[in-house]
Amino acid sequence: MASHRPGRPDPLGRTVEALRLMRQGKSLTAAAQQARTTLRTVRKYAGEALNHLDGRYVADPTDRLRRVMRVLTPRGLEAVPIHRSGTASRLAQYWAAVDRYLKTGDAARLQRFRGRSFRAQKRTYPFLTDLPLLERLAAAGEVRFEDLYEHTN
């Protein structure tokens, strides 16, 4: 897979966004436009996750596209290749729960991640739910929400 160039859109990231939008009911055309990419790019990167039914493209409910995502560990952020859309989705929900806690002090959404983990790269990554640790990592600048995906240059 080619890496994207600085200042240029990340084609795989845009494709993943288009797939997410398609799973919410948007057409391929509308999803590609909203994700700021092209139909050709989406078909190129997500071909295995698309089905052509009755003249319309439909996204599979899950996919195995490689996404390099930011994972919070006790040592800080790590860029980890994620190959399952379900794992990527859980990781995004976790980050949303962390964001809510750090902004509001409400840790309720973090409860569902307590004692849970996910596997990637033959390694188990626990979801961090220790509130003082999350606060320390945030204070050290290790918790950033601008983008969950790591972009390679």
MODELLER restraints for C-alpha pairs under 7 A, 6 or more apart:
rsr = mdl.restraints
at = mdl.atoms
rsr.add(forms.Gaussian(group=physical.xy_distance, feature=features.Distance(at['CA:3:A'], at['CA:152:A']), mean=5.65, stdev=0.5))
rsr.add(forms.Gaussian(group=physical.xy_distance, feature=features.Distance(at['CA:3:A'], at['CA:153:A']), mean=5.95, stdev=0.5))
rsr.add(forms.Gaussian(group=physical.xy_distance, feature=features.Distance(at['CA:4:A'], at['CA:10:A']), mean=5.44, stdev=0.5))
rsr.add(forms.Gaussian(group=physical.xy_distance, feature=features.Distance(at['CA:4:A'], at['CA:152:A']), mean=6.51, stdev=0.5))
rsr.add(forms.Gaussian(group=physical.xy_distance, feature=features.Distance(at['CA:4:A'], at['CA:153:A']), mean=5.74, stdev=0.5))
rsr.add(forms.Gaussian(group=physical.xy_distance, feature=features.Distance(at['CA:5:A'], at['CA:153:A']), mean=5.44, stdev=0.5))
rsr.add(forms.Gaussian(group=physical.xy_distance, feature=features.Distance(at['CA:6:A'], at['CA:153:A']), mean=6.07, stdev=0.5))
rsr.add(forms.Gaussian(group=physical.xy_distance, feature=features.Distance(at['CA:11:A'], at['CA:41:A']), mean=6.84, stdev=0.5))
rsr.add(forms.Gaussian(group=physical.xy_distance, feature=features.Distance(at['CA:12:A'], at['CA:45:A']), mean=6.37, stdev=0.5))
rsr.add(forms.Gaussian(group=physical.xy_distance, feature=features.Distance(at['CA:14:A'], at['CA:35:A']), mean=5.48, stdev=0.5))
rsr.add(forms.Gaussian(group=physical.xy_distance, feature=features.Distance(at['CA:14:A'], at['CA:36:A']), mean=6.85, stdev=0.5))
rsr.add(forms.Gaussian(group=physical.xy_distance, feature=features.Distance(at['CA:14:A'], at['CA:37:A']), mean=6.20, stdev=0.5))
rsr.add(forms.Gaussian(group=physical.xy_distance, feature=features.Distance(at['CA:15:A'], at['CA:42:A']), mean=5.03, stdev=0.5))
rsr.add(forms.Gaussian(group=physical.xy_distance, feature=features.Distance(at['CA:15:A'], at['CA:45:A']), mean=6.64, stdev=0.5))
rsr.add(forms.Gaussian(group=physical.xy_distance, feature=features.Distance(at['CA:15:A'], at['CA:46:A']), mean=6.73, stdev=0.5))
rsr.add(forms.Gaussian(group=physical.xy_distance, feature=features.Distance(at['CA:17:A'], at['CA:35:A']), mean=5.86, stdev=0.5))
rsr.add(forms.Gaussian(group=physical.xy_distance, feature=features.Distance(at['CA:18:A'], at['CA:31:A']), mean=4.76, stdev=0.5))
rsr.add(forms.Gaussian(group=physical.xy_distance, feature=features.Distance(at['CA:18:A'], at['CA:32:A']), mean=5.32, stdev=0.5))
rsr.add(forms.Gaussian(group=physical.xy_distance, feature=features.Distance(at['CA:18:A'], at['CA:35:A']), mean=5.45, stdev=0.5))
rsr.add(forms.Gaussian(group=physical.xy_distance, feature=features.Distance(at['CA:19:A'], at['CA:59:A']), mean=6.18, stdev=0.5))
rsr.add(forms.Gaussian(group=physical.xy_distance, feature=features.Distance(at['CA:21:A'], at['CA:31:A']), mean=5.45, stdev=0.5))
rsr.add(forms.Gaussian(group=physical.xy_distance, feature=features.Distance(at['CA:22:A'], at['CA:28:A']), mean=6.34, stdev=0.5))
rsr.add(forms.Gaussian(group=physical.xy_distance, feature=features.Distance(at['CA:22:A'], at['CA:31:A']), mean=5.93, stdev=0.5))
rsr.add(forms.Gaussian(group=physical.xy_distance, feature=features.Distance(at['CA:22:A'], at['CA:59:A']), mean=6.04, stdev=0.5))
rsr.add(forms.Gaussian(group=physical.xy_distance, feature=features.Distance(at['CA:23:A'], at['CA:59:A']), mean=6.08, stdev=0.5))
rsr.add(forms.Gaussian(group=physical.xy_distance, feature=features.Distance(at['CA:23:A'], at['CA:61:A']), mean=6.75, stdev=0.5))
rsr.add(forms.Gaussian(group=physical.xy_distance, feature=features.Distance(at['CA:28:A'], at['CA:57:A']), mean=6.20, stdev=0.5))
rsr.add(forms.Gaussian(group=physical.xy_distance, feature=features.Distance(at['CA:29:A'], at['CA:39:A']), mean=6.43, stdev=0.5))
rsr.add(forms.Gaussian(group=physical.xy_distance, feature=features.Distance(at['CA:32:A'], at['CA:38:A']), mean=5.54, stdev=0.5))
rsr.add(forms.Gaussian(group=physical.xy_distance, feature=features.Distance(at['CA:32:A'], at['CA:39:A']), mean=5.99, stdev=0.5))
rsr.add(forms.Gaussian(group=physical.xy_distance, feature=features.Distance(at['CA:49:A'], at['CA:59:A']), mean=5.80, stdev=0.5))
rsr.add(forms.Gaussian(group=physical.xy_distance, feature=features.Distance(at['CA:49:A'], at['CA:60:A']), mean=5.30, stdev=0.5))
rsr.add(forms.Gaussian(group=physical.xy_distance, feature=features.Distance(at['CA:49:A'], at['CA:63:A']), mean=5.53, stdev=0.5))
rsr.add(forms.Gaussian(group=physical.xy_distance, feature=features.Distance(at['CA:50:A'], at['CA:57:A']), mean=6.23, stdev=0.5))
rsr.add(forms.Gaussian(group=physical.xy_distance, feature=features.Distance(at['CA:50:A'], at['CA:58:A']), mean=5.63, stdev=0.5))
rsr.add(forms.Gaussian(group=physical.xy_distance, feature=features.Distance(at['CA:50:A'], at['CA:59:A']), mean=4.65, stdev=0.5))
rsr.add(forms.Gaussian(group=physical.xy_distance, feature=features.Distance(at['CA:50:A'], at['CA:60:A']), mean=5.92, stdev=0.5))
rsr.add(forms.Gaussian(group=physical.xy_distance, feature=features.Distance(at['CA:51:A'], at['CA:57:A']), mean=5.49, stdev=0.5))
rsr.add(forms.Gaussian(group=physical.xy_distance, feature=features.Distance(at['CA:51:A'], at['CA:58:A']), mean=5.20, stdev=0.5))
rsr.add(forms.Gaussian(group=physical.xy_distance, feature=features.Distance(at['CA:51:A'], at['CA:59:A']), mean=6.33, stdev=0.5))
rsr.add(forms.Gaussian(group=physical.xy_distance, feature=features.Distance(at['CA:51:A'], at['CA:60:A']), mean=6.99, stdev=0.5))
rsr.add(forms.Gaussian(group=physical.xy_distance, feature=features.Distance(at['CA:52:A'], at['CA:58:A']), mean=6.29, stdev=0.5))
rsr.add(forms.Gaussian(group=physical.xy_distance, feature=features.Distance(at['CA:62:A'], at['CA:85:A']), mean=5.58, stdev=0.5))
rsr.add(forms.Gaussian(group=physical.xy_distance, feature=features.Distance(at['CA:62:A'], at['CA:86:A']), mean=6.69, stdev=0.5))
rsr.add(forms.Gaussian(group=physical.xy_distance, feature=features.Distance(at['CA:63:A'], at['CA:84:A']), mean=6.01, stdev=0.5))
rsr.add(forms.Gaussian(group=physical.xy_distance, feature=features.Distance(at['CA:63:A'], at['CA:85:A']), mean=5.38, stdev=0.5))
rsr.add(forms.Gaussian(group=physical.xy_distance, feature=features.Distance(at['CA:64:A'], at['CA:83:A']), mean=4.90, stdev=0.5))
rsr.add(forms.Gaussian(group=physical.xy_distance, feature=features.Distance(at['CA:64:A'], at['CA:84:A']), mean=4.64, stdev=0.5))
rsr.add(forms.Gaussian(group=physical.xy_distance, feature=features.Distance(at['CA:64:A'], at['CA:85:A']), mean=6.24, stdev=0.5))
rsr.add(forms.Gaussian(group=physical.xy_distance, feature=features.Distance(at['CA:65:A'], at['CA:83:A']), mean=5.43, stdev=0.5))
rsr.add(forms.Gaussian(group=physical.xy_distance, feature=features.Distance(at['CA:65:A'], at['CA:84:A']), mean=6.66, stdev=0.5))
rsr.add(forms.Gaussian(group=physical.xy_distance, feature=features.Distance(at['CA:66:A'], at['CA:81:A']), mean=6.21, stdev=0.5))
rsr.add(forms.Gaussian(group=physical.xy_distance, feature=features.Distance(at['CA:66:A'], at['CA:82:A']), mean=5.62, stdev=0.5))
rsr.add(forms.Gaussian(group=physical.xy_distance, feature=features.Distance(at['CA:66:A'], at['CA:83:A']), mean=4.54, stdev=0.5))
rsr.add(forms.Gaussian(group=physical.xy_distance, feature=features.Distance(at['CA:67:A'], at['CA:81:A']), mean=5.52, stdev=0.5))
rsr.add(forms.Gaussian(group=physical.xy_distance, feature=features.Distance(at['CA:67:A'], at['CA:82:A']), mean=5.11, stdev=0.5))
rsr.add(forms.Gaussian(group=physical.xy_distance, feature=features.Distance(at['CA:67:A'], at['CA:83:A']), mean=6.35, stdev=0.5))
rsr.add(forms.Gaussian(group=physical.xy_distance, feature=features.Distance(at['CA:68:A'], at['CA:79:A']), mean=6.06, stdev=0.5))
rsr.add(forms.Gaussian(group=physical.xy_distance, feature=features.Distance(at['CA:68:A'], at['CA:80:A']), mean=5.27, stdev=0.5))
rsr.add(forms.Gaussian(group=physical.xy_distance, feature=features.Distance(at['CA:68:A'], at['CA:81:A']), mean=4.14, stdev=0.5))
rsr.add(forms.Gaussian(group=physical.xy_distance, feature=features.Distance(at['CA:68:A'], at['CA:82:A']), mean=5.87, stdev=0.5))
rsr.add(forms.Gaussian(group=physical.xy_distance, feature=features.Distance(at['CA:68:A'], at['CA:149:A']), mean=5.73, stdev=0.5))
rsr.add(forms.Gaussian(group=physical.xy_distance, feature=features.Distance(at['CA:68:A'], at['CA:150:A']), mean=5.38, stdev=0.5))
rsr.add(forms.Gaussian(group=physical.xy_distance, feature=features.Distance(at['CA:69:A'], at['CA:79:A']), mean=5.52, stdev=0.5))
rsr.add(forms.Gaussian(group=physical.xy_distance, feature=features.Distance(at['CA:69:A'], at['CA:80:A']), mean=5.41, stdev=0.5))
rsr.add(forms.Gaussian(group=physical.xy_distance, feature=features.Distance(at['CA:69:A'], at['CA:81:A']), mean=6.26, stdev=0.5))
rsr.add(forms.Gaussian(group=physical.xy_distance, feature=features.Distance(at['CA:69:A'], at['CA:82:A']), mean=6.69, stdev=0.5))
rsr.add(forms.Gaussian(group=physical.xy_distance, feature=features.Distance(at['CA:69:A'], at['CA:148:A']), mean=5.62, stdev=0.5))
rsr.add(forms.Gaussian(group=physical.xy_distance, feature=features.Distance(at['CA:69:A'], at['CA:149:A']), mean=4.24, stdev=0.5))
rsr.add(forms.Gaussian(group=physical.xy_distance, feature=features.Distance(at['CA:69:A'], at['CA:150:A']), mean=5.28, stdev=0.5))
rsr.add(forms.Gaussian(group=physical.xy_distance, feature=features.Distance(at['CA:70:A'], at['CA:77:A']), mean=6.15, stdev=0.5))
rsr.add(forms.Gaussian(group=physical.xy_distance, feature=features.Distance(at['CA:70:A'], at['CA:78:A']), mean=5.63, stdev=0.5))
rsr.add(forms.Gaussian(group=physical.xy_distance, feature=features.Distance(at['CA:70:A'], at['CA:79:A']), mean=4.73, stdev=0.5))
rsr.add(forms.Gaussian(group=physical.xy_distance, feature=features.Distance(at['CA:70:A'], at['CA:80:A']), mean=6.31, stdev=0.5))
rsr.add(forms.Gaussian(group=physical.xy_distance, feature=features.Distance(at['CA:70:A'], at['CA:148:A']), mean=5.48, stdev=0.5))
rsr.add(forms.Gaussian(group=physical.xy_distance, feature=features.Distance(at['CA:70:A'], at['CA:149:A']), mean=5.87, stdev=0.5))
rsr.add(forms.Gaussian(group=physical.xy_distance, feature=features.Distance(at['CA:70:A'], at['CA:150:A']), mean=6.02, stdev=0.5))
rsr.add(forms.Gaussian(group=physical.xy_distance, feature=features.Distance(at['CA:71:A'], at['CA:77:A']), mean=5.52, stdev=0.5))
rsr.add(forms.Gaussian(group=physical.xy_distance, feature=features.Distance(at['CA:71:A'], at['CA:78:A']), mean=5.19, stdev=0.5))
rsr.add(forms.Gaussian(group=physical.xy_distance, feature=features.Distance(at['CA:71:A'], at['CA:79:A']), mean=6.22, stdev=0.5))
rsr.add(forms.Gaussian(group=physical.xy_distance, feature=features.Distance(at['CA:71:A'], at['CA:80:A']), mean=6.56, stdev=0.5))
rsr.add(forms.Gaussian(group=physical.xy_distance, feature=features.Distance(at['CA:72:A'], at['CA:78:A']), mean=6.48, stdev=0.5))
rsr.add(forms.Gaussian(group=physical.xy_distance, feature=features.Distance(at['CA:73:A'], at['CA:128:A']), mean=6.91, stdev=0.5))
rsr.add(forms.Gaussian(group=physical.xy_distance, feature=features.Distance(at['CA:76:A'], at['CA:137:A']), mean=6.58, stdev=0.5))
rsr.add(forms.Gaussian(group=physical.xy_distance, feature=features.Distance(at['CA:76:A'], at['CA:142:A']), mean=5.50, stdev=0.5))
rsr.add(forms.Gaussian(group=physical.xy_distance, feature=features.Distance(at['CA:77:A'], at['CA:142:A']), mean=6.03, stdev=0.5))
rsr.add(forms.Gaussian(group=physical.xy_distance, feature=features.Distance(at['CA:79:A'], at['CA:150:A']), mean=6.11, stdev=0.5))
rsr.add(forms.Gaussian(group=physical.xy_distance, feature=features.Distance(at['CA:81:A'], at['CA:120:A']), mean=6.94, stdev=0.5))
rsr.add(forms.Gaussian(group=physical.xy_distance, feature=features.Distance(at['CA:82:A'], at['CA:88:A']), mean=6.50, stdev=0.5))
rsr.add(forms.Gaussian(group=physical.xy_distance, feature=features.Distance(at['CA:82:A'], at['CA:120:A']), mean=6.09, stdev=0.5))
rsr.add(forms.Gaussian(group=physical.xy_distance, feature=features.Distance(at['CA:97:A'], at['CA:109:A']), mean=5.15, stdev=0.5))
rsr.add(forms.Gaussian(group=physical.xy_distance, feature=features.Distance(at['CA:97:A'], at['CA:110:A']), mean=5.41, stdev=0.5))
rsr.add(forms.Gaussian(group=physical.xy_distance, feature=features.Distance(at['CA:98:A'], at['CA:110:A']), mean=6.77, stdev=0.5))
rsr.add(forms.Gaussian(group=physical.xy_distance, feature=features.Distance(at['CA:100:A'], at['CA:106:A']), mean=6.51, stdev=0.5))
rsr.add(forms.Gaussian(group=physical.xy_distance, feature=features.Distance(at['CA:101:A'], at['CA:107:A']), mean=5.04, stdev=0.5))
rsr.add(forms.Gaussian(group=physical.xy_distance, feature=features.Distance(at['CA:110:A'], at['CA:129:A']), mean=6.29, stdev=0.5))
rsr.add(forms.Gaussian(group=physical.xy_distance, feature=features.Distance(at['CA:113:A'], at['CA:127:A']), mean=6.08, stdev=0.5))
rsr.add(forms.Gaussian(group=physical.xy_distance, feature=features.Distance(at['CA:113:A'], at['CA:129:A']), mean=6.94, stdev=0.5))
rsr.add(forms.Gaussian(group=physical.xy_distance, feature=features.Distance(at['CA:114:A'], at['CA:129:A']), mean=5.83, stdev=0.5))
rsr.add(forms.Gaussian(group=physical.xy_distance, feature=features.Distance(at['CA:116:A'], at['CA:126:A']), mean=5.92, stdev=0.5))
rsr.add(forms.Gaussian(group=physical.xy_distance, feature=features.Distance(at['CA:116:A'], at['CA:127:A']), mean=5.99, stdev=0.5))
rsr.add(forms.Gaussian(group=physical.xy_distance, feature=features.Distance(at['CA:117:A'], at['CA:124:A']), mean=6.49, stdev=0.5))
rsr.add(forms.Gaussian(group=physical.xy_distance, feature=features.Distance(at['CA:117:A'], at['CA:125:A']), mean=5.33, stdev=0.5))
rsr.add(forms.Gaussian(group=physical.xy_distance, feature=features.Distance(at['CA:117:A'], at['CA:126:A']), mean=3.92, stdev=0.5))
rsr.add(forms.Gaussian(group=physical.xy_distance, feature=features.Distance(at['CA:117:A'], at['CA:127:A']), mean=5.35, stdev=0.5))
rsr.add(forms.Gaussian(group=physical.xy_distance, feature=features.Distance(at['CA:118:A'], at['CA:124:A']), mean=5.69, stdev=0.5))
rsr.add(forms.Gaussian(group=physical.xy_distance, feature=features.Distance(at['CA:118:A'], at['CA:125:A']), mean=5.39, stdev=0.5))
rsr.add(forms.Gaussian(group=physical.xy_distance, feature=features.Distance(at['CA:118:A'], at['CA:126:A']), mean=6.48, stdev=0.5))
rsr.add(forms.Gaussian(group=physical.xy_distance, feature=features.Distance(at['CA:119:A'], at['CA:125:A']), mean=6.12, stdev=0.5))
rsr.add(forms.Gaussian(group=physical.xy_distance, feature=features.Distance(at['CA:137:A'], at['CA:143:A']), mean=6.29, stdev=0.5))
